[in-house]
Amino acid sequence: MENTTKIPQHIAIIMDGNRRWAKENGKLAADGHRAGAENLEILAKYCNKIGVKILTVYAFSTENWKRSEQEVSSLMILLNNYLNKFSKSANEDNIKIKILGDIEILDNSLKKSINKAIEKTKNCTGLTLNIAFNYGGRAEIVYAMKKIATKIKNGEINIADIDEKLIQQNLYTENQPDPDLLIRPGGELRTSNFLPWQLVYTEFYFTNKYWPDFKKEDLLEAIETFNKRNRKFGGK
Protein backbone atom coordinates (compact mmCIF):
# COMPACT_ATOMS: atom_id res chain seq x y z
CA MET A 1 0.00 0.00 0.00
CA GLU A 2 1.42 3.35 -1.05
CA ASN A 3 1.96 6.10 1.50
CA THR A 4 -0.43 8.33 -0.46
CA THR A 5 -3.31 5.87 -0.04
CA LYS A 6 -6.16 7.35 1.96
CA ILE A 7 -7.62 4.85 4.39
CA PRO A 8 -11.43 5.00 4.60
CA GLN A 9 -12.57 6.01 8.07
CA HIS A 10 -15.53 3.65 7.99
CA ILE A 11 -15.75 0.42 5.97
CA ALA A 12 -18.89 -1.73 5.76
CA ILE A 13 -18.82 -5.34 4.58
CA ILE A 14 -21.61 -7.73 3.59
CA MET A 15 -19.90 -11.03 4.41
CA ASP A 16 -21.50 -13.05 1.62
CA GLY A 17 -20.68 -16.44 0.12
CA ASN A 18 -19.92 -18.62 3.16
CA ARG A 19 -22.42 -21.32 2.22
CA ARG A 20 -21.43 -21.38 -1.45
CA TRP A 21 -17.76 -21.55 -0.43
CA ALA A 22 -18.57 -24.55 1.77
CA LYS A 23 -20.55 -26.32 -0.97
CA GLU A 24 -17.82 -25.86 -3.56
CA ASN A 25 -15.24 -27.18 -1.11
CA GLY A 26 -17.29 -30.22 -0.10
CA LYS A 27 -17.98 -28.90 3.39
CA LEU A 28 -21.02 -28.20 5.54
CA ALA A 29 -22.64 -24.77 5.76
CA ALA A 30 -21.42 -24.53 9.36
CA ASP A 31 -17.84 -24.98 8.11
CA GLY A 32 -18.34 -22.07 5.71
CA HIS A 33 -19.60 -19.82 8.48
CA ARG A 34 -16.69 -20.86 10.69
CA ALA A 35 -14.23 -20.00 7.91
CA GLY A 36 -16.00 -16.67 7.47
CA ALA A 37 -15.75 -15.91 11.20
CA GLU A 38 -12.04 -16.72 11.20
CA ASN A 39 -11.56 -14.41 8.22
CA LEU A 40 -13.43 -11.61 10.00
CA GLU A 41 -11.10 -11.91 12.98
CA ILE A 42 -8.04 -11.62 10.72
CA LEU A 43 -9.36 -8.68 8.70
CA ALA A 44 -10.74 -6.81 11.72
CA LYS A 45 -7.28 -6.87 13.30
CA TYR A 46 -5.74 -5.81 9.99
CA CYS A 47 -8.20 -2.91 9.63
CA ASN A 48 -7.22 -1.83 13.13
CA LYS A 49 -3.55 -2.00 12.15
CA ILE A 50 -3.87 0.14 9.00
CA GLY A 51 -5.99 2.84 10.65
CA VAL A 52 -9.61 2.08 9.80
CA LYS A 53 -11.71 3.62 12.58
CA ILE A 54 -14.98 1.72 12.11
CA LEU A 55 -15.70 -1.66 10.52
CA THR A 56 -19.37 -2.61 10.18
CA VAL A 57 -20.11 -6.19 9.14
CA TYR A 58 -23.40 -7.86 8.22
CA ALA A 59 -23.34 -11.09 10.23
CA PHE A 60 -26.98 -12.17 10.59
CA SER A 61 -30.04 -10.51 9.09
CA THR A 62 -33.63 -10.58 10.33
CA GLU A 63 -34.37 -12.73 7.26
CA ASN A 64 -31.74 -15.34 8.17
CA TRP A 65 -34.09 -16.90 10.73
CA LYS A 66 -35.72 -18.63 7.73
CA ARG A 67 -32.66 -20.86 7.36
CA SER A 68 -32.52 -24.35 8.84
CA GLU A 69 -32.55 -24.66 12.63
CA GLN A 70 -29.16 -26.37 12.50
CA GLU A 71 -27.55 -23.55 10.50
CA VAL A 72 -29.06 -20.83 12.71
CA SER A 73 -27.87 -22.65 15.82
CA SER A 74 -24.33 -22.90 14.43
CA LEU A 75 -24.32 -19.15 13.72
CA MET A 76 -25.40 -18.39 17.29
CA ILE A 77 -22.61 -20.59 18.67
CA LEU A 78 -20.07 -18.93 16.38
CA LEU A 79 -21.03 -15.44 17.55
CA ASN A 80 -20.93 -16.57 21.17
CA ASN A 81 -17.42 -18.01 20.78
CA TYR A 82 -16.26 -15.00 18.77
CA LEU A 83 -17.43 -12.50 21.39
CA ASN A 84 -15.91 -14.47 24.24
CA LYS A 85 -12.59 -14.57 22.41
CA PHE A 86 -12.62 -10.82 21.81
CA SER A 87 -13.53 -10.19 25.45
CA LYS A 88 -10.45 -12.11 26.62
CA SER A 89 -8.11 -10.29 24.23
CA ALA A 90 -9.67 -6.81 24.57
CA ASN A 91 -6.56 -5.14 25.96
CA GLU A 92 -4.27 -6.75 23.41
CA ASP A 93 -6.42 -6.10 20.32
CA ASN A 94 -7.77 -2.67 21.40
CA ILE A 95 -10.96 -3.29 19.37
CA LYS A 96 -14.31 -2.00 20.65
CA ILE A 97 -17.32 -4.24 20.02
CA LYS A 98 -20.77 -2.85 19.22
CA ILE A 99 -23.83 -4.84 18.18
CA LEU A 100 -26.31 -3.40 15.67
CA GLY A 101 -29.70 -5.07 15.78
CA ASP A 102 -32.42 -6.40 18.07
CA ILE A 103 -30.75 -8.66 20.64
CA GLU A 104 -33.77 -8.98 22.95
CA ILE A 105 -35.07 -12.12 21.21
CA LEU A 106 -31.73 -13.92 21.54
CA ASP A 107 -31.20 -16.50 24.27
CA ASN A 108 -29.85 -15.36 27.63
CA SER A 109 -26.45 -16.99 27.16
CA LEU A 110 -25.79 -15.11 23.93
CA LYS A 111 -27.11 -11.84 25.37
CA LYS A 112 -24.76 -12.31 28.32
CA SER A 113 -21.80 -12.80 25.95
CA ILE A 114 -22.83 -9.73 23.94
CA ASN A 115 -23.10 -7.51 27.02
CA LYS A 116 -19.83 -8.88 28.40
CA ALA A 117 -17.98 -8.11 25.15
CA ILE A 118 -19.45 -4.60 25.01
CA GLU A 119 -18.48 -3.93 28.62
CA LYS A 120 -15.00 -5.45 28.32
CA THR A 121 -14.13 -3.48 25.19
CA LYS A 122 -15.91 -0.18 25.91
CA ASN A 123 -12.68 1.68 26.71
CA CYS A 124 -10.74 0.38 23.70
CA THR A 125 -9.49 3.22 21.53
CA GLY A 126 -8.68 1.41 18.28
CA LEU A 127 -11.12 0.01 15.73
CA THR A 128 -14.84 -0.01 16.52
CA LEU A 129 -16.25 -3.29 15.19
CA ASN A 130 -19.99 -3.02 14.54
CA ILE A 131 -21.50 -6.50 14.22
CA ALA A 132 -24.93 -6.31 12.59
CA PHE A 133 -26.72 -9.29 14.13
CA ASN A 134 -30.46 -9.90 13.87
CA TYR A 135 -30.28 -6.72 11.85
CA GLY A 136 -32.58 -5.33 9.17
CA GLY A 137 -32.15 -1.90 7.65
CA ARG A 138 -35.84 -1.07 7.52
CA ALA A 139 -36.28 -2.42 11.04
CA GLU A 140 -33.52 -0.05 12.17
CA ILE A 141 -35.40 2.94 10.73
CA VAL A 142 -38.61 1.76 12.44
CA TYR A 143 -36.63 1.46 15.68
CA ALA A 144 -35.39 5.04 15.31
CA MET A 145 -38.91 6.33 14.56
CA LYS A 146 -40.30 4.64 17.67
CA LYS A 147 -37.56 6.19 19.82
CA ILE A 148 -38.30 9.62 18.41
CA ALA A 149 -42.07 9.16 18.80
CA THR A 150 -41.57 8.18 22.44
CA LYS A 151 -39.52 11.32 23.07
CA ILE A 152 -42.27 13.45 21.50
CA LYS A 153 -44.92 11.69 23.60
CA ASN A 154 -42.88 12.33 26.76
CA GLY A 155 -42.47 15.98 25.88
CA GLU A 156 -38.70 15.73 25.46
CA ILE A 157 -38.77 17.07 21.89
CA ASN A 158 -41.25 18.62 19.46
CA ILE A 159 -42.21 17.44 15.96
CA ALA A 160 -40.41 20.49 14.59
CA ASP A 161 -37.17 19.11 16.06
CA ILE A 162 -37.17 16.15 13.67
CA ASP A 163 -34.42 16.46 11.06
CA GLU A 164 -31.77 14.19 9.52
CA LYS A 165 -29.40 14.73 12.43
CA LEU A 166 -32.02 13.65 14.98
CA ILE A 167 -32.87 10.52 13.00
CA GLN A 168 -29.18 9.65 12.67
CA GLN A 169 -28.73 10.03 16.43
CA ASN A 170 -31.47 7.47 17.06
CA LEU A 171 -30.20 4.76 14.70
CA TYR A 172 -28.12 1.81 15.90
CA THR A 173 -25.08 3.65 14.51
CA GLU A 174 -25.81 6.77 16.56
CA ASN A 175 -23.06 9.41 16.40
CA GLN A 176 -20.95 7.36 13.98
CA PRO A 177 -19.99 8.70 10.53
CA ASP A 178 -21.59 6.96 7.56
CA PRO A 179 -19.52 4.30 5.76
CA ASP A 180 -17.08 5.60 3.15
CA LEU A 181 -16.80 2.21 1.45
CA LEU A 182 -19.12 -0.80 1.20
CA ILE A 183 -17.54 -4.11 0.18
CA ARG A 184 -19.65 -7.04 -0.92
CA PRO A 185 -17.93 -10.33 -1.80
CA GLY A 186 -19.89 -13.23 -3.25
CA GLY A 187 -20.89 -11.82 -6.63
CA GLU A 188 -24.26 -10.30 -5.68
CA LEU A 189 -24.95 -6.69 -6.69
CA ARG A 190 -27.36 -5.46 -4.02
CA THR A 191 -27.30 -4.14 -0.46
CA SER A 192 -29.83 -6.64 0.95
CA ASN A 193 -31.47 -4.37 3.54
CA PHE A 194 -28.10 -3.33 4.99
CA LEU A 195 -27.68 0.22 6.30
CA PRO A 196 -30.19 1.89 3.91
CA TRP A 197 -30.00 5.24 5.73
CA GLN A 198 -26.22 5.25 6.09
CA LEU A 199 -25.20 4.13 2.57
CA VAL A 200 -26.67 7.01 0.55
CA TYR A 201 -23.24 8.44 -0.40
CA THR A 202 -21.09 5.37 0.21
CA GLU A 203 -18.82 4.04 -2.54
CA PHE A 204 -19.58 0.39 -3.46
CA TYR A 205 -17.06 -2.33 -4.29
CA PHE A 206 -18.27 -5.74 -5.51
CA THR A 207 -16.22 -8.87 -6.08
CA ASN A 208 -17.02 -12.46 -7.08
CA LYS A 209 -14.74 -13.87 -4.38
CA TYR A 210 -16.54 -15.56 -1.52
CA TRP A 211 -16.05 -14.01 1.91
CA PRO A 212 -13.78 -16.80 3.29
CA ASP A 213 -11.47 -16.20 0.28
CA PHE A 214 -11.43 -12.41 0.67
CA LYS A 215 -7.96 -11.68 2.04
CA LYS A 216 -5.85 -8.69 3.07
CA GLU A 217 -4.70 -8.06 -0.51
CA ASP A 218 -8.34 -7.99 -1.64
CA LEU A 219 -9.15 -5.44 1.04
CA LEU A 220 -6.24 -3.30 -0.11
CA GLU A 221 -7.43 -3.56 -3.72
CA ALA A 222 -10.88 -2.35 -2.62
CA ILE A 223 -9.26 0.57 -0.77
CA GLU A 224 -7.12 1.45 -3.81
CA THR A 225 -10.26 1.42 -5.99
CA PHE A 226 -11.97 3.67 -3.44
CA ASN A 227 -9.05 6.09 -3.69
CA LYS A 228 -9.66 6.45 -7.44
CA ARG A 229 -13.27 7.52 -6.95
CA ASN A 230 -14.26 11.18 -7.10
CA ARG A 231 -16.68 11.65 -4.24
CA LYS A 232 -18.89 14.68 -4.96
CA PHE A 233 -21.69 14.11 -2.44
CA GLY A 234 -24.20 15.62 -4.87
CA GLY A 235 -21.99 18.60 -5.72
CA LYS A 236 -20.05 19.39 -8.89
C-alpha positions in Angstrom: 0.0 0.0 0.0 1.4 3.3 -1.0 2.0 6.1 1.5 -0.4 8.3 -0.5 -3.3 5.9 0.0 -6.2 7.4 2.0 -7.6 4.8 4.4 -11.4 5.0 4.6 -12.6 6.0 8.1 -15.5 3.6 8.0 -15.8 0.4 6.0 -18.9 -1.7 5.8 -18.8 -5.3 4.6 -21.6 -7.7 3.6 -19.9 -11.0 4.4 -21.5 -13.1 1.6 -20.7 -16.4 0.1 -19.9 -18.6 3.2 -22.4 -21.3 2.2 -21.4 -21.4 -1.5 -17.8 -21.6 -0.4 -18.6 -24.6 1.8 -20.5 -26.3 -1.0 -17.8 -25.9 -3.6 -15.2 -27.2 -1.1 -17.3 -30.2 -0.1 -18.0 -28.9 3.4 -21.0 -28.2 5.5 -22.6 -24.8 5.8 -21.4 -24.5 9.4 -17.8 -25.0 8.1 -18.3 -22.1 5.7 -19.6 -19.8 8.5 -16.7 -20.9 10.7 -14.2 -20.0 7.9 -16.0 -16.7 7.5 -15.8 -15.9 11.2 -12.0 -16.7 11.2 -11.6 -14.4 8.2 -13.4 -11.6 10.0 -11.1 -11.9 13.0 -8.0 -11.6 10.7 -9.4 -8.7 8.7 -10.7 -6.8 11.7 -7.3 -6.9 13.3 -5.7 -5.8 10.0 -8.2 -2.9 9.6 -7.2 -1.8 13.1 -3.6 -2.0 12.1 -3.9 0.1 9.0 -6.0 2.8 10.6 -9.6 2.1 9.8 -11.7 3.6 12.6 -15.0 1.7 12.1 -15.7 -1.7 10.5 -19.4 -2.6 10.2 -20.1 -6.2 9.1 -23.4 -7.9 8.2 -23.3 -11.1 10.2 -27.0 -12.2 10.6 -30.0 -10.5 9.1 -33.6 -10.6 10.3 -34.4 -12.7 7.3 -31.7 -15.3 8.2 -34.1 -16.9 10.7 -35.7 -18.6 7.7 -32.7 -20.9 7.4 -32.5 -24.4 8.8 -32.6 -24.7 12.6 -29.2 -26.4 12.5 -27.5 -23.5 10.5 -29.1 -20.8 12.7 -27.9 -22.7 15.8 -24.3 -22.9 14.4 -24.3 -19.2 13.7 -25.4 -18.4 17.3 -22.6 -20.6 18.7 -20.1 -18.9 16.4 -21.0 -15.4 17.6 -20.9 -16.6 21.2 -17.4 -18.0 20.8 -16.3 -15.0 18.8 -17.4 -12.5 21.4 -15.9 -14.5 24.2 -12.6 -14.6 22.4 -12.6 -10.8 21.8 -13.5 -10.2 25.5 -10.5 -12.1 26.6 -8.1 -10.3 24.2 -9.7 -6.8 24.6 -6.6 -5.1 26.0 -4.3 -6.8 23.4 -6.4 -6.1 20.3 -7.8 -2.7 21.4 -11.0 -3.3 19.4 -14.3 -2.0 20.7 -17.3 -4.2 20.0 -20.8 -2.8 19.2 -23.8 -4.8 18.2 -26.3 -3.4 15.7 -29.7 -5.1 15.8 -32.4 -6.4 18.1 -30.8 -8.7 20.6 -33.8 -9.0 23.0 -35.1 -12.1 21.2 -31.7 -13.9 21.5 -31.2 -16.5 24.3 -29.8 -15.4 27.6 -26.5 -17.0 27.2 -25.8 -15.1 23.9 -27.1 -11.8 25.4 -24.8 -12.3 28.3 -21.8 -12.8 25.9 -22.8 -9.7 23.9 -23.1 -7.5 27.0 -19.8 -8.9 28.4 -18.0 -8.1 25.1 -19.4 -4.6 25.0 -18.5 -3.9 28.6 -15.0 -5.5 28.3 -14.1 -3.5 25.2 -15.9 -0.2 25.9 -12.7 1.7 26.7 -10.7 0.4 23.7 -9.5 3.2 21.5 -8.7 1.4 18.3 -11.1 0.0 15.7 -14.8 0.0 16.5 -16.2 -3.3 15.2 -20.0 -3.0 14.5 -21.5 -6.5 14.2 -24.9 -6.3 12.6 -26.7 -9.3 14.1 -30.5 -9.9 13.9 -30.3 -6.7 11.8 -32.6 -5.3 9.2 -32.1 -1.9 7.6 -35.8 -1.1 7.5 -36.3 -2.4 11.0 -33.5 -0.1 12.2 -35.4 2.9 10.7 -38.6 1.8 12.4 -36.6 1.5 15.7 -35.4 5.0 15.3 -38.9 6.3 14.6 -40.3 4.6 17.7 -37.6 6.2 19.8 -38.3 9.6 18.4 -42.1 9.2 18.8 -41.6 8.2 22.4 -39.5 11.3 23.1 -42.3 13.4 21.5 -44.9 11.7 23.6 -42.9 12.3 26.8 -42.5 16.0 25.9 -38.7 15.7 25.5 -38.8 17.1 21.9 -41.2 18.6 19.5 -42.2 17.4 16.0 -40.4 20.5 14.6 -37.2 19.1 16.1 -37.2 16.1 13.7 -34.4 16.5 11.1 -31.8 14.2 9.5 -29.4 14.7 12.4 -32.0 13.7 15.0 -32.9 10.5 13.0 -29.2 9.6 12.7 -28.7 10.0 16.4 -31.5 7.5 17.1 -30.2 4.8 14.7 -28.1 1.8 15.9 -25.1 3.7 14.5 -25.8 6.8 16.6 -23.1 9.4 16.4 -20.9 7.4 14.0 -20.0 8.7 10.5 -21.6 7.0 7.6 -19.5 4.3 5.8 -17.1 5.6 3.2 -16.8 2.2 1.4 -19.1 -0.8 1.2 -17.5 -4.1 0.2 -19.7 -7.0 -0.9 -17.9 -10.3 -1.8 -19.9 -13.2 -3.3 -20.9 -11.8 -6.6 -24.3 -10.3 -5.7 -25.0 -6.7 -6.7 -27.4 -5.5 -4.0 -27.3 -4.1 -0.5 -29.8 -6.6 1.0 -31.5 -4.4 3.5 -28.1 -3.3 5.0 -27.7 0.2 6.3 -30.2 1.9 3.9 -30.0 5.2 5.7 -26.2 5.2 6.1 -25.2 4.1 2.6 -26.7 7.0 0.6 -23.2 8.4 -0.4 -21.1 5.4 0.2 -18.8 4.0 -2.5 -19.6 0.4 -3.5 -17.1 -2.3 -4.3 -18.3 -5.7 -5.5 -16.2 -8.9 -6.1 -17.0 -12.5 -7.1 -14.7 -13.9 -4.4 -16.5 -15.6 -1.5 -16.1 -14.0 1.9 -13.8 -16.8 3.3 -11.5 -16.2 0.3 -11.4 -12.4 0.7 -8.0 -11.7 2.0 -5.8 -8.7 3.1 -4.7 -8.1 -0.5 -8.3 -8.0 -1.6 -9.1 -5.4 1.0 -6.2 -3.3 -0.1 -7.4 -3.6 -3.7 -10.9 -2.3 -2.6 -9.3 0.6 -0.8 -7.1 1.5 -3.8 -10.3 1.4 -6.0 -12.0 3.7 -3.4 -9.1 6.1 -3.7 -9.7 6.4 -7.4 -13.3 7.5 -6.9 -14.3 11.2 -7.1 -16.7 11.6 -4.2 -18.9 14.7 -5.0 -21.7 14.1 -2.4 -24.2 15.6 -4.9 -22.0 18.6 -5.7 -20.0 19.4 -8.9 
